[in-house]
């Protein structure tokens, strides 16, 4: 009992000492109330519809600075991140090789009717939120990866609440999910390579993943569609990444929801063989 | 005038919610077995989070200086409150049911156990 009091008092005193040191002694250095120069630069440049100055060649035409940096200024880096995720799913599929669809031989019962009804009410909201995060990725915080992770929650809910066999009942097999994920990756590749094709056809200089016109390249993706700001490549890359990430996670969670005996019997290893 | 009344009603709900939260925390610490502690946790989820969110929505609706943005804030607070109302109930139900089915926790002075009787135990 006395020991727990000592732990409590020492925790509270550490919190107070840290708060005092950071607030009054300033051990983390002076806190500037001014925005840093780099942040000011990005905030001024990411959305710059003013076409009179030469600064327009540096804009990404997106009011959301994070998406502008992630998919425009360092677009190749994000492309490699997507490739790493792709490789992770490929290795998972290699371990579970041969299993294409989950047969619903035995009917899983799932959780009680209360949880199932609440989950049924929740899933449409989840889809709406995920799609809105993806479509507004160039306007508000979020983007393709976050939206894909939000949509992938549905697969966990389905596996836990309705049992892993519900994927087969919904017509969502592993091969279909892999196909949809590959479509997303193809979308990213298409948007990446379109400026190159345009440059070869039209005979002008273009860059890979080019979004807005550069000093020596007049190529520009459509920035507005039906009067709405779509920020050129950013909305297409976000939507393609949404598809790739959400169905990539779907594949992983579908494979993880399989019974161990089923997998062992299918692969011909362990006791099932 | 009417906005002030709505704001003070909202702030009152927030204060009541914080008291309920304190009661729930004491309950989680002091109650004897799993089901009673789950009950205390649900009290602090519904009474300590759901009602304060409603109160904060009322406060947001009463702030006229925010303009039309107060409806965005209040609306999102109401949606969060609705989601919490559904999810807290379903989650605590699933926890209690799973614990009962797995026979992990058995309350010592158990007066009746209708679930076990239904299952023929």
HADDOCK unambig.tbl for C-alpha pairs under 7 A between the chains (distance, minus, plus):
assign (segid A and resid 114 and name CA) (segid B and resid 90 and name CA) 6.39 0.50 0.50
assign (segid A and resid 115 and name CA) (segid B and resid 90 and name CA) 5.26 0.50 0.50
assign (segid A and resid 115 and name CA) (segid B and resid 94 and name CA) 6.81 0.50 0.50
assign (segid A and resid 118 and name CA) (segid B and resid 86 and name CA) 6.69 0.50 0.50
assign (segid A and resid 118 and name CA) (segid B and resid 90 and name CA) 6.88 0.50 0.50
